[in-house]
């Protein structure tokens, strides 16, 4: 939003807040990847949008499918429109619900949200509109489960969708379905080429499968398996080919900050498996964004003092990252100060940190405020603390704290950090002051 002075700031727009809710499932500034949980204790922002234009809110919920890690936020918006919207909004919900609630569990979620919003009349009408389908599908599912025998384990490789097969490779290996010389492994390798998963998820699956161990929660039993080399190679090939299916975000400029102080300590886990140190994982994630977005992404490595250098992340997760400089501490505030000094006009920052430690004399929220005042008032920040810590201001509407790592991270960043081509209708290339190009540190 542009003010009277000509500067741009974060707009207080109910539709932007609704977009954020559909993306994150919360009206706050924190997101825990992998948890399909909503913050619905105070849904005023959703209800405000519904009361402003219920039909438009329903359209937002339906059309945001490509940028939504989970479906339940959209179902909550439909429930709010059904309870608090006008007659047109309610009819729009009736038309849209079959497109979103395609399973019995999702339909049950929708009716549960209607009940949670505390409108007895709407609950009665919802049961009248959707209850018969709910009960019919439940009876049909129970009947089918009783009739159909379990498929033989070896046939699971052929009956699973390719994406489902990828996500269950460790489970099938642990139970002996996939072995080094088995025929099921040969068929699985052939089917992995058909997966449509994002490169980020394929990287996480690859590293978790290579680890050979998983324990999702500390009270759960430890599961071990021996990775099959042919499957590791097939996952690596699927990862490389997946980049050709992902489209970059046009016109957006993203500055990625890698924590340079977390090289030799800490572990990052995904689905209970260790996938690497925060430093190694952050570099691969930065490389994924760079390969997809091209020149729209710049990557810097930040440390203590004035040590902030532009780097070239690895293109493949098997490539080791070796650089000649080393940071003992992390001063994230300097990354914003560096971008301000270079006058780099970024639409958003993605900070990939291990523990999010703050070692400087200035807190990063102050450095971010200074950057917004001097360069870009509408810049948004995603703080991805790979070891589940956050250090940014939780009250900042333009900062998203993401604790942990998950395959939904690219979707979150793409949905949260928007490009604003109306601010620069011409060339959207990176702009900086004369002589302000960043030093480049190549792997040594």
C-alpha positions in Angstrom: 0.0 0.0 0.0 1.4 3.4 -1.0 1.2 6.3 1.5 1.3 10.1 1.0 5.1 10.1 1.1 5.4 7.7 -1.8 6.7 4.8 0.3 5.0 1.4 0.3 3.9 -0.5 3.4 2.0 -3.6 4.4 -1.6 -3.0 3.5 -4.3 -3.7 6.2 -6.4 -5.6 3.6 -9.0 -8.2 4.8 -8.5 -10.2 1.6 -4.7 -10.4 2.2 -5.4 -11.6 5.7 -7.9 -14.2 4.3 -5.2 -15.4 1.9 -2.8 -15.8 4.8 -5.3 -17.8 6.7 -6.0 -20.1 3.7 -2.3 -20.6 3.4 -1.3 -21.1 7.1 -4.5 -22.1 8.9 -3.9 -19.3 11.4 -4.4 -15.6 11.7 -1.1 -15.3 13.7 2.5 -15.2 12.5 3.6 -18.8 13.4 3.3 -22.0 11.4 4.5 -25.5 12.3 5.0 -27.5 9.0 3.3 -30.9 9.0 0.6 -30.1 11.5 -2.8 -29.8 9.9 -4.2 -27.7 12.7 -6.2 -24.5 12.7 -6.2 -21.5 15.0 -10.0 -21.0 15.2 -10.3 -19.5 18.7 -10.7 -16.0 17.3 -11.7 -16.2 13.7 -12.8 -12.6 13.4 -10.6 -11.9 10.3 -12.2 -14.7 8.4 -15.7 -13.7 9.5 -15.0 -10.0 8.6 -14.1 -11.1 5.0 -17.2 -13.3 4.8 -19.5 -10.5 5.9 -17.9 -8.1 3.5 -18.4 -10.4 0.5 -19.3 -14.0 1.2 -19.3 -15.1 -2.4 -15.8 -13.7 -2.9 -14.5 -15.4 0.2 -15.8 -18.7 -1.1 -14.1 -18.1 -4.4 -10.9 -17.3 -2.6 -11.1 -20.7 -0.8 -11.8 -22.7 -3.9 -9.2 -20.9 -6.1 -6.4 -21.0 -3.6 -5.9 -24.8 -4.0 -2.6 -24.5 -5.9 -1.1 -22.5 -3.0 -2.5 -24.4 0.0 -0.6 -27.0 2.0 -3.8 -28.2 3.7 -7.5 -28.3 2.8 -8.9 -27.6 6.3 -8.4 -23.8 6.3 -10.5 -23.6 3.1 -13.2 -25.8 4.6 -13.3 -23.4 7.6 -13.8 -20.5 5.3 -16.7 -22.3 3.7 -18.2 -23.0 7.1 -17.9 -19.4 8.1 -19.6 -18.3 4.8 -22.3 -20.8 5.4 -22.9 -19.5 9.0 -22.3 -15.8 8.6 -22.8 -15.2 4.9 -25.9 -14.1 3.1 -28.1 -16.2 0.9 -25.8 -15.9 -2.1 -22.8 -16.9 0.0 -24.6 -20.0 1.3 -25.6 -21.1 -2.2 -21.9 -20.6 -3.3 -20.9 -22.9 -0.4 -23.4 -25.6 -1.6 -21.9 -25.4 -5.1 -18.2 -25.3 -4.0 -18.2 -27.9 -1.2 -18.2 -31.0 -3.5 -15.0 -29.6 -5.0 -13.2 -29.4 -1.7 -14.8 -32.1 0.5 -14.2 -35.0 -1.7 -13.9 -37.5 1.1 -16.1 -38.4 4.0 -13.5 -37.1 6.5 -13.4 -33.7 4.8 -17.2 -33.4 4.8 -17.1 -34.3 8.5 -14.6 -31.5 9.1 -16.8 -29.0 7.4 -19.9 -29.9 9.5 -17.7 -29.8 12.6 -16.5 -26.3 11.8 -20.2 -25.2 11.3 -20.9 -26.6 14.8 -17.8 -24.9 16.3 -19.1 -21.5 15.0 -22.1 -21.8 17.4 -25.1 -21.2 15.2 -27.8 -23.9 15.9 -29.9 -22.9 13.0 -27.0 -23.2 10.5 -26.0 -26.6 12.0 -29.5 -27.9 11.4 -29.5 -26.6 7.8 -26.0 -28.0 7.2 -27.2 -31.4 8.3 -30.2 -31.1 6.1 -28.0 -30.1 3.1 -25.0 -32.4 3.6 -25.9 -35.0 6.2 -27.5 -37.6 3.9 -24.3 -37.7 1.8 -22.3 -38.0 5.0 -24.2 -41.0 6.3 -24.5 -42.7 2.9 -20.7 -42.4 2.3 -20.0 -43.7 5.8 -22.2 -46.8 5.3 -20.7 -47.4 1.8 -17.2 -47.2 3.1 -17.8 -49.6 6.0 -19.4 -52.1 3.6 -16.5 -51.9 1.1 -13.9 -52.3 3.9 -15.7 -55.4 5.1 -15.9 -57.0 1.7 -12.5 -56.3 0.2 -9.6 -58.5 1.4 -6.2 -57.0 2.0 -3.9 -56.8 -1.0 -0.8 -59.1 -0.9 2.2 -57.0 0.1 4.0 -57.5 -3.2 1.1 -56.1 -5.1 1.2 -52.8 -3.2 4.0 -51.6 -5.5 1.6 -51.8 -8.4 -1.6 -50.6 -6.7 -0.2 -47.5 -5.1 -0.1 -44.2 -7.0 3.5 -43.2 -7.8 3.5 -40.3 -5.3 2.1 -42.6 -2.6 4.8 -45.2 -3.5 7.5 -42.6 -3.0 6.2 -41.6 0.4 6.1 -45.3 1.5 9.5 -46.6 0.3 10.9 -46.8 3.8 7.8 -48.6 5.1 7.9 -51.2 2.2 11.6 -51.7 2.6 11.3 -52.2 6.4 8.6 -54.9 5.8 10.7 -56.8 3.2 8.5 -55.9 0.2 11.4 -54.0 -1.4 14.8 -55.8 -1.4 18.1 -55.4 -3.2 17.3 -58.1 -5.8 13.6 -58.4 -5.7 11.2 -58.1 -8.6 9.0 -55.6 -6.7 12.0 -53.3 -6.4 12.5 -53.4 -10.2 8.9 -52.5 -10.7 9.1 -49.7 -8.1 12.1 -48.2 -9.8 10.2 -48.0 -13.0 7.2 -46.4 -11.4 9.2 -43.7 -9.5 9.8 -41.9 -12.8 6.1 -41.1 -12.9 6.0 -39.2 -9.6 4.8 -35.6 -9.7 6.1 -34.5 -6.3 7.9 -31.2 -5.8 11.7 -31.3 -5.7 11.6 -30.2 -2.0 9.6 -33.3 -1.0 11.7 -35.6 -3.1 14.8 -34.3 -1.5 13.3 -34.9 2.0 12.2 -38.4 1.0 15.6 -39.2 -0.4 17.5 -38.1 2.7 15.1 -39.8 5.1 15.3 -43.0 3.1 19.1 -42.9 3.0 19.2 -42.5 6.8 17.8 -46.0 7.4 16.1 -45.0 10.7 12.9 -43.3 11.9 11.4 -42.4 15.2 8.7 -39.8 14.8 8.1 -39.2 18.5 10.4 -40.0 21.4 7.9 -42.6 22.8 7.5 -44.4 19.5 9.5 -47.4 18.7 12.6 -47.0 16.4 12.2 -48.3 12.9 15.2 -49.4 11.0 15.7 -50.5 7.4 18.6 -51.0 4.9 18.3 -48.6 2.0 18.2 -50.3 -1.4 20.8 -48.6 -3.7 18.6 -48.9 -6.8 15.8 -47.0 -5.1 18.3 -44.3 -3.9 19.4 -43.8 -7.5 15.8 -43.8 -8.7 14.9 -41.1 -6.2 17.9 -39.0 -7.2 16.8 -39.2 -10.9 13.3 -38.3 -9.9 14.6 -35.3 -8.0 16.5 -34.1 -11.0 13.7 -34.5 -13.5 11.1 -32.9 -11.1 12.5 -29.4 -11.7 11.2 -29.4 -15.3 7.6 -29.5 -13.9 7.8 -26.5 -11.5 7.0 -23.0 -12.8 8.8 -20.0 -11.3 6.9 -17.1 -9.7 7.0 -14.4 -12.3 8.3 -11.0 -11.3 9.1 -11.8 -7.6 12.5 -11.1 -6.1 13.5 -13.3 -3.1 16.6 -12.9 -1.0 17.5 -16.1 0.9 19.7 -15.9 4.0 21.5 -19.0 5.0 22.7 -19.4 8.6 26.5 -19.8 8.4 27.0 -20.6 12.0 25.3 -24.0 12.1 27.8 -26.1 10.1 28.9 -28.7 12.6 26.2 -29.0 15.2 22.5 -29.8 15.4 20.3 -32.1 13.5 17.3 -31.6 11.3 14.6 -34.3 11.3 11.8 -35.0 8.9 9.1 -37.7 9.6 11.4 -38.9 12.4 14.5 -39.4 10.3 17.7 -37.3 10.5 18.3 -35.6 7.1 21.4 -33.5 8.0 22.7 -30.5 9.8 20.8 -27.2 9.6 23.6 -25.8 7.4 23.5 -28.6 4.9 19.7 -28.7 4.7 19.5 -24.9 4.4 22.0 -24.9 1.5 20.1 -27.6 -0.4 16.8 -25.8 0.1 18.3 -22.5 -1.1 19.6 -24.4 -4.2 16.1 -25.7 -4.9 14.7 -22.2 -4.8 17.6 -20.9 -7.0 17.1 -23.6 -9.6 13.4 -23.0 -9.9 13.3 -19.2 -9.7 16.6 -18.5 -11.5 17.7 -14.8 -11.3 14.7 -14.0 -9.2 16.5 -15.5 -6.2 19.8 -14.3 -4.6 21.4 -16.3 -1.8 23.6 -14.9 1.0 25.3 -16.5 3.9 25.2 -14.5 7.1 27.3 -14.8 10.2 28.7 -12.5 12.9 29.8 -8.9 12.5 29.9 -7.7 8.9 30.5 -11.1 7.4 27.6 -11.4 4.9 28.6 -12.9 1.5 26.6 -13.8 -1.6 27.1 -17.5 -2.3 26.1 -20.1 -4.9 24.2 -23.0 -3.3 24.7 -26.6 -4.5 22.6 -27.8 -7.4 22.3 -31.4 -6.2 21.8 -32.7 -2.6 24.8 -35.1 -3.1 27.2 -32.1 -3.6 29.1 -31.2 -0.4 29.2 -27.5 0.6 32.8 -26.4 1.3 33.5 -22.7 1.8 36.6 -20.9 3.0 34.9 -18.7 5.5 33.5 -19.8 8.9 31.1 -18.1 11.3 31.1 -18.9 15.0 28.0 -16.8 15.7 24.9 -15.7 13.8 23.8 -12.1 13.5 20.7 -12.2 11.4 20.1 -8.5 11.8 23.2 -7.8 9.6 21.5 -9.6 6.6 18.8 -6.9 6.6 21.4 -4.2 7.2 23.5 -5.6 4.3 20.4 -5.6 1.9 19.6 -2.0 3.0 23.2 -0.8 2.4 23.1 -2.5 -1.1 19.7 -1.0 -1.7 18.4 -4.4 -2.8 14.7 -4.1 -3.3 13.4 -7.6 -2.4 9.8 -8.6 -2.3 10.6 -11.0 0.5 13.3 -12.7 2.6 13.6 -16.4 3.4 15.8 -17.0 6.4 17.0 -20.6 6.8 18.5 -20.9 10.2 19.4 -23.7 12.6 18.5 -22.2 15.9 17.8 -18.6 15.1 20.4 -17.3 17.6 20.9 -13.5 17.9 24.5 -12.5 18.6 24.6 -8.8 17.5 23.9 -5.5 19.2 20.8 -4.9 17.3 17.8 -7.2 17.2 16.7 -8.3 13.7 13.2 -6.8 14.1 14.8 -3.4 14.4 17.0 -4.1 11.3 14.0 -5.2 9.4 12.0 -2.1 10.3 15.0 0.0 9.1 15.1 -1.9 5.8 11.4 -1.4 5.3 11.6 2.3 6.0 14.6 2.9 3.7 14.0 0.4 0.9 10.8 -1.6 0.7 8.0 -1.1 3.1 6.0 -4.1 1.8 8.8 -6.7 2.2 7.7 -9.9 3.9 9.9 -12.4 5.8 9.6 -16.1 6.3 11.8 -17.3 9.2 12.3 -21.0 8.8 13.9 -22.2 12.0 14.9 -25.7 11.0 15.5 -26.6 14.7 12.1 -25.2 15.8 13.1 -21.9 17.3 11.8 -18.4 16.4 13.4 -15.1 17.1 11.4 -12.5 15.1 8.7 -10.3 16.4 5.5 -12.4 16.7 3.4 -9.2 16.4 4.8 -8.3 12.9 2.0 -9.0 10.3 4.7 -9.2 7.6 6.8 -12.0 9.3 6.0 -15.7 9.2 7.7 -18.0 11.7 8.0 -21.5 10.4 9.3 -24.1 13.0 10.8 -27.2 11.5 11.1 -28.3 7.9 8.4 -29.8 5.6 7.7 -30.4 2.0 5.2 -27.5 2.2 7.9 -24.9 2.7 8.1 -23.8 -1.0 4.3 -23.5 -1.1 4.3 -21.4 2.0 7.0 -19.0 0.7 5.3 -18.7 -2.7 2.0 -17.9 -1.1 3.3 -15.6 1.6 5.8 -13.6 -0.3 4.0 -11.8 -3.1 5.4 -10.0 -6.1 4.2 -6.5 -6.6 4.7 -5.7 -10.3 2.6 -2.5 -10.0 5.4 -0.9 -8.0 7.8 -1.4 -10.8 5.9 -1.8 -14.0 9.0 -2.1 -16.1 12.0 -4.4 -15.6 11.7 -6.6 -12.5 15.5 -7.3 -12.4 17.3 -6.7 -9.1 18.2 -3.1 -8.5 21.0 -1.9 -6.4 23.1 1.3 -5.9 26.0 1.8 -8.3 29.0 -0.2 -7.1 26.8 -2.1 -4.6 27.0 -5.5 -6.1 27.5 -8.2 -3.4 30.8 -10.1 -3.1 30.6 -13.6 -4.3 32.1 -16.5 -2.4 32.5 -19.6 -4.5 32.9 -23.0 -2.9 36.5 -23.6 -2.0 
